[in-house]
Amino acid sequence: MGIVRATLHFTLSIPLLTGLLGRMFGGEYLLAAWLIAHVCCVTMLALLYRLVALDDDEATAQRTTLFLIGSPLGFSFLLPYTESLLLLSIVAALYAARRGRWWLAGAAGGAAALTKQPGVVVLLPLLWELWQQHRDAARSHGLRVLSGPLAGLALTPLALLGWIVYRATLGDVAFLWYRPDTLISALLVTPSYANVWGETFSWPWVNFGYALDQLRQRPYFYLLLNVLVMLIMLALTLAAAVRVRRSYAIYSLTLAALNLSIVYPLWPYMGIIRRFTIIFPLFFQLARWARSPVVLWLTLGCNALLWALIASMYVRNAFVP
């Protein structure tokens, strides 16, 4: 569990580390953020390999990491975005839970929630793992046997709630205790995104409606590409959900529903591929299917083409990940 402890320490100190490295690089804070993203990415892939190896062979674990980093937006894990740190924290939380280290799992889950609001969904698969490991003891001796592990997992929602309350006291978030809907909005919508892009949280079909309207009125390649790749990744997510471990299925379906419910009226499905890339179980299942050489080479070929296309568009400022 040493790698999980190191991950947690690195995650919790990342703002300080960014500032420290930025000053060491002569004020090049962007360069520091790039370096941190690379370190998080490498560590995340190593920990994901260990997580997959708990249920499958080493070859499948290797293919999972390969398909993830080689996915259409796998390069985003190497950019100064939150994705590498977010998935690192999520994988660390699940790995700690699988090993029965509930305080570590809760702390890593809290780090995921603080990295990006949707990271809090990791709490659901953590609770499922807890019940699966302790249900017999709970039936025999009562729910009190779960008090210690539940206290550890409580770190995940408390971390995000504490941050939201802190921001509300500064006036950055319109959060009112007597209106639960404002809490949901604060948990799921970043104020800066809402101000710049008009981001809201609504039902998945609302987002789809905006996309259809734009495809009918003024179709453009960026939207077509986003919708096409999103539908492929959604299909893979649904297919994986019925085959992978139940806690992974809960994580996948919850995050997929959340991704589809984040609405950008002016740019439907903006960033949707990047958000689906965090659903690692779809790559796990794809790696299982890729035991067949045909599936393996077909997957690698399609990923390489999409990776090259999207990466070239990103460099030319024609694609927003």
C-alpha positions as CSV (number, residue, x, y, z in Angstrom):
1,M,0.0,0.0,0.0
2,G,3.0,2.3,-0.1
3,I,2.2,3.6,-3.6
4,V,-1.3,4.6,-2.3
5,R,0.2,6.5,0.6
6,A,2.7,8.2,-1.7
7,T,-0.1,9.1,-4.1
8,L,-2.2,10.6,-1.3
9,H,0.7,12.7,0.0
10,F,1.5,13.9,-3.5
11,T,-2.1,14.7,-4.2
12,L,-2.8,16.7,-1.0
13,S,0.4,18.8,-1.5
14,I,0.0,19.5,-5.2
15,P,-0.9,23.2,-5.0
16,L,2.2,23.8,-2.8
17,L,4.3,21.6,-5.1
18,T,3.1,23.6,-8.2
19,G,4.0,26.9,-6.6
20,L,7.4,25.5,-5.4
21,L,8.3,24.1,-8.8
22,G,7.1,27.2,-10.6
23,R,9.4,29.3,-8.5
24,M,12.3,26.9,-9.0
25,F,11.6,27.2,-12.8
26,G,11.8,31.0,-12.6
27,G,8.0,31.6,-12.5
28,E,7.2,29.0,-15.1
29,Y,4.1,27.7,-13.3
30,L,2.7,26.2,-16.5
31,L,5.8,24.1,-17.0
32,A,5.5,23.0,-13.3
33,A,1.9,21.9,-14.0
34,W,3.0,20.0,-17.1
35,L,5.6,18.1,-15.0
36,I,3.1,17.3,-12.3
37,A,0.6,16.0,-14.9
38,H,3.3,13.7,-16.3
39,V,4.2,12.3,-12.9
40,C,0.5,11.8,-12.0
41,C,-0.1,10.0,-15.3
42,V,2.8,7.6,-14.9
43,T,1.8,6.8,-11.3
44,M,-1.8,6.4,-12.3
45,L,-1.0,3.9,-15.0
46,A,1.2,1.9,-12.6
47,L,-1.6,1.8,-10.0
48,L,-4.2,1.0,-12.6
49,Y,-2.1,-1.9,-13.7
50,R,-2.1,-3.2,-10.1
51,L,-5.9,-2.7,-9.7
52,V,-6.7,-4.6,-12.9
53,A,-4.2,-7.4,-11.9
54,L,-6.3,-8.1,-8.8
55,D,-9.0,-9.6,-11.1
56,D,-7.2,-10.6,-14.3
57,D,-3.8,-11.6,-15.8
58,E,-0.9,-9.3,-16.4
59,A,-1.4,-9.2,-20.1
60,T,-4.9,-7.8,-19.6
61,A,-3.6,-5.2,-17.1
62,Q,-1.0,-4.1,-19.7
63,R,-3.5,-3.8,-22.4
64,T,-5.8,-1.8,-20.1
65,T,-3.1,0.8,-19.5
66,L,-2.2,0.8,-23.2
67,F,-5.8,1.4,-24.3
68,L,-6.3,4.1,-21.8
69,I,-3.3,6.2,-22.7
70,G,-3.8,5.4,-26.4
71,S,-7.5,6.4,-26.4
72,P,-8.7,9.3,-28.5
73,L,-8.0,11.8,-25.7
74,G,-5.4,9.8,-23.8
75,F,-3.0,12.6,-24.4
76,S,-5.0,14.8,-22.1
77,F,-3.5,12.9,-19.2
78,L,-0.2,14.5,-20.1
79,L,-1.6,18.0,-20.3
80,P,-1.8,20.4,-17.3
81,Y,-5.4,19.4,-16.8
82,T,-7.0,17.7,-13.8
83,E,-7.6,14.3,-15.4
84,S,-4.4,12.6,-14.5
85,L,-4.6,13.6,-10.9
86,L,-8.4,12.8,-10.8
87,L,-8.0,9.3,-12.1
88,L,-4.9,8.7,-10.0
89,S,-7.0,9.6,-6.9
90,I,-9.9,7.4,-8.0
91,V,-7.8,4.4,-8.8
92,A,-5.9,4.8,-5.5
93,A,-9.2,4.9,-3.6
94,L,-10.5,1.7,-5.3
95,Y,-7.2,-0.1,-4.8
96,A,-7.1,0.8,-1.1
97,A,-10.7,-0.4,-0.7
98,R,-10.0,-3.7,-2.5
99,R,-7.2,-4.2,0.1
100,G,-9.5,-3.3,3.0
101,R,-7.7,0.0,3.9
102,W,-10.8,2.2,4.4
103,W,-9.2,5.3,5.8
104,L,-6.8,5.4,2.9
105,A,-9.7,4.8,0.5
106,G,-11.7,7.6,2.0
107,A,-8.8,10.0,2.0
108,A,-8.0,9.2,-1.6
109,G,-11.6,9.6,-2.5
110,G,-11.6,13.0,-0.8
111,A,-8.6,14.0,-2.9
112,A,-10.5,13.0,-6.0
113,A,-13.5,15.1,-4.9
114,L,-11.3,18.1,-4.2
115,T,-9.5,17.7,-7.6
116,K,-12.8,17.9,-9.5
117,Q,-16.4,17.7,-8.2
118,P,-17.4,14.6,-10.2
119,G,-14.7,12.7,-8.3
120,V,-17.1,12.4,-5.4
121,V,-18.9,9.6,-7.3
122,V,-16.2,7.2,-6.2
123,L,-17.9,7.1,-2.9
124,L,-20.6,4.8,-4.4
125,P,-18.3,2.0,-5.5
126,L,-16.4,2.4,-2.2
127,L,-19.6,1.8,-0.2
128,W,-20.4,-1.2,-2.4
129,E,-16.9,-2.7,-1.8
130,L,-17.4,-2.1,1.9
131,W,-20.7,-4.0,2.0
132,Q,-19.4,-6.9,-0.1
133,Q,-16.4,-7.4,2.2
134,H,-18.3,-7.0,5.5
135,R,-21.9,-8.1,4.8
136,D,-21.5,-11.4,6.5
137,A,-20.1,-9.8,9.6
138,A,-22.7,-7.1,9.5
139,R,-25.5,-9.7,9.4
140,S,-24.0,-11.7,12.3
141,H,-22.9,-8.8,14.6
142,G,-24.9,-5.8,13.4
143,L,-24.0,-2.7,11.5
144,R,-21.7,-1.5,14.3
145,V,-18.9,-3.5,12.6
146,L,-19.1,-1.0,9.7
147,S,-18.7,2.1,11.9
148,G,-14.9,2.2,11.6
149,P,-14.7,1.8,7.8
150,L,-17.7,4.1,7.3
151,A,-15.9,6.8,9.3
152,G,-12.9,6.4,6.9
153,L,-15.1,6.7,3.8
154,A,-16.8,9.7,5.2
155,L,-13.7,11.6,4.4
156,T,-14.7,11.6,0.7
157,P,-18.0,13.6,0.9
158,L,-16.7,15.7,3.8
159,A,-13.7,16.9,1.8
160,L,-15.9,18.2,-1.0
161,L,-18.6,19.6,1.4
162,G,-16.0,21.4,3.4
163,W,-14.6,23.0,0.3
164,I,-18.1,24.0,-1.0
165,V,-18.9,25.6,2.4
166,Y,-15.6,27.4,2.4
167,R,-16.3,28.8,-1.1
168,A,-19.8,29.7,-0.1
169,T,-18.5,31.9,2.7
170,L,-16.3,33.7,0.2
171,G,-19.3,34.4,-2.0
172,D,-17.9,32.3,-4.9
173,V,-20.8,29.8,-4.8
174,A,-24.5,30.5,-4.5
175,F,-25.1,27.9,-1.8
176,L,-28.1,28.2,0.6
177,W,-28.7,25.7,3.4
178,Y,-32.4,25.9,3.0
179,R,-32.3,25.1,-0.8
180,P,-30.9,21.7,-1.5
181,D,-30.9,22.4,-5.2
182,T,-28.2,25.0,-4.7
183,L,-26.0,22.4,-3.0
184,I,-26.4,20.0,-5.9
185,S,-25.5,22.8,-8.3
186,A,-22.5,23.8,-6.2
187,L,-21.3,20.2,-6.1
188,L,-21.6,19.6,-9.8
189,V,-21.1,22.9,-11.6
190,T,-17.9,25.0,-11.5
191,P,-18.8,28.7,-11.2
192,S,-16.2,29.9,-13.6
193,Y,-17.4,27.4,-16.3
194,A,-21.0,28.6,-15.7
195,N,-20.0,32.2,-16.2
196,V,-17.9,31.7,-19.3
197,W,-19.5,28.7,-21.1
198,G,-23.1,28.8,-19.6
199,E,-22.5,25.4,-18.0
200,T,-25.6,24.0,-16.2
201,F,-26.6,20.6,-14.8
202,S,-29.8,19.1,-16.2
203,W,-31.3,15.8,-17.6
204,P,-29.2,14.0,-20.2
205,W,-31.9,14.5,-22.9
206,V,-31.6,18.3,-22.5
207,N,-28.0,18.1,-23.7
208,F,-29.0,15.8,-26.5
209,G,-31.7,18.2,-27.6
210,Y,-29.2,21.1,-27.8
211,A,-26.9,18.9,-29.9
212,L,-29.7,17.9,-32.3
213,D,-30.8,21.5,-32.8
214,Q,-27.3,22.5,-33.7
215,L,-26.8,19.5,-36.0
216,R,-30.0,20.5,-37.9
217,Q,-29.3,24.2,-38.0
218,R,-25.5,24.5,-38.4
219,P,-23.7,21.2,-38.2
220,Y,-19.9,21.4,-37.7
221,F,-17.2,18.9,-37.5
222,Y,-16.2,19.4,-33.8
223,L,-19.8,18.6,-32.7
224,L,-20.0,15.6,-35.1
225,L,-16.7,14.2,-33.8
226,N,-17.7,14.7,-30.2
227,V,-21.1,13.0,-30.6
228,L,-19.7,10.1,-32.6
229,V,-16.8,9.3,-30.2
230,M,-19.1,9.9,-27.2
231,L,-21.7,7.3,-28.5
232,I,-18.9,4.8,-29.1
233,M,-17.6,5.2,-25.5
234,L,-21.1,5.2,-24.1
235,A,-21.8,1.9,-25.8
236,L,-18.5,0.4,-24.5
237,T,-19.4,1.7,-21.0
238,L,-22.8,0.0,-21.1
239,A,-21.3,-3.2,-22.4
240,A,-18.6,-3.2,-19.8
241,A,-21.1,-2.5,-17.0
242,V,-22.7,-5.9,-17.3
243,R,-19.3,-7.8,-17.3
244,V,-17.0,-6.0,-14.9
245,R,-17.0,-6.1,-11.1
246,R,-20.2,-4.6,-9.6
247,S,-18.5,-1.7,-7.9
248,Y,-16.8,-0.7,-11.2
249,A,-20.2,-0.9,-13.0
250,I,-21.7,1.4,-10.4
251,Y,-18.8,3.8,-10.9
252,S,-19.1,3.6,-14.7
253,L,-22.9,4.1,-14.9
254,T,-23.0,6.9,-12.4
255,L,-20.2,8.8,-14.0
256,A,-21.6,8.3,-17.5
257,A,-25.0,9.7,-16.4
258,L,-23.3,12.6,-14.8
259,N,-21.2,13.3,-17.9
260,L,-24.3,13.3,-20.1
261,S,-26.1,15.7,-17.7
262,I,-23.5,18.5,-17.8
263,V,-25.0,20.9,-20.4
264,Y,-23.3,23.5,-22.5
265,P,-26.1,25.2,-24.5
266,L,-23.7,26.9,-26.9
267,W,-21.3,24.0,-27.4
268,P,-23.1,20.8,-26.7
269,Y,-20.9,17.9,-25.4
270,M,-17.9,20.1,-25.1
271,G,-15.2,18.0,-23.3
272,I,-17.4,14.9,-23.3
273,I,-14.7,12.6,-24.6
274,R,-12.3,13.7,-22.0
275,R,-14.9,13.1,-19.2
276,F,-15.6,9.6,-20.6
277,T,-11.9,8.8,-20.6
278,I,-12.0,8.8,-16.8
279,I,-14.4,5.7,-17.0
280,F,-11.5,3.2,-16.8
281,P,-13.6,0.0,-16.6
282,L,-14.5,0.4,-20.3
283,F,-10.8,0.1,-21.2
284,F,-10.6,-2.9,-18.8
285,Q,-13.3,-4.7,-20.6
286,L,-11.9,-3.7,-24.0
287,A,-8.6,-5.2,-22.9
288,R,-10.4,-8.5,-22.1
289,W,-12.0,-8.6,-25.5
290,A,-8.6,-7.8,-27.1
291,R,-7.3,-11.3,-26.2
292,S,-8.5,-11.9,-29.7
293,P,-5.8,-10.6,-32.2
294,V,-8.5,-9.2,-34.5
295,V,-10.0,-7.1,-31.7
296,L,-6.6,-6.0,-30.5
297,W,-5.4,-4.7,-33.8
298,L,-8.7,-3.2,-34.7
299,T,-8.8,-1.3,-31.4
300,L,-5.2,-0.1,-31.8
301,G,-5.8,1.0,-35.3
302,C,-9.0,3.0,-34.6
303,N,-7.5,4.5,-31.5
304,A,-4.3,5.6,-33.4
305,L,-6.4,7.3,-36.1
306,L,-8.6,9.1,-33.7
307,W,-5.7,10.0,-31.4
308,A,-3.7,11.5,-34.4
309,L,-6.8,13.4,-35.7
310,I,-7.8,14.9,-32.4
311,A,-4.2,15.7,-31.3
312,S,-3.5,17.5,-34.5
313,M,-6.8,19.4,-34.2
314,Y,-5.9,20.3,-30.6
315,V,-2.5,21.7,-31.7
316,R,-4.2,23.8,-34.3
317,N,-6.7,25.1,-31.7
318,A,-9.5,23.4,-33.7
319,F,-10.5,21.1,-30.8
320,V,-11.2,21.8,-27.2
321,P,-10.5,18.7,-25.1
